[in-house]
Amino acid sequence: SSDVCSSDLDKKPAEIVLPSSLFKTPEDTIINYFSILRQAASPIQGRGAGCGTLGSAQIPYPVAYNFLSSQYKDKLNYIEYLKSFDNILHINLIKLNKVPGLNNSLNTMKDFVEIETIKGTEENISNFAYYYAFIEISKEGNLYKISDVQFIGEDFLCAPYHAWRHNAEFVVDIEYGEWCKLVKERFP
């Protein structure tokens, strides 16, 4: 984000003060967080992605760590946070949706995100890997901060060639509709 001063990028997380404009709404917090992480890369020995490096290496991580709530930082120190990005060479936020029914509180909200990452391999080629998560956002004073997030890797090979049981609409239609006669009408 253009609001982040480039001199902040060399500081330790606790020394960085970010403008409150980055945290005005839960969506602002998430979008700005991933905008900063987009240029981060944490290569590890023995796994590469071809020639050169991507982005700004580990420089953005101390800035991004400040998007976490105080309570979340108590559970996840900076070293553990940094380690969670091992072999992630690029991050792209591809989906952000509010989770209906889980956003009744003004102090804690949940959003669904999906990210695309580039990872290195032992063969020194890049691989794309996709993850999804429910991100919990809590209000800290007048700011919205990330208070919990657990990413789950997506496995695309489970469903494409494995019959109707891997398609949710078919399961509802066949098992609950045809077999059990419990569905009068299914909406798209």
Disulfide bonds with the S-S distance in Angstrom:
none
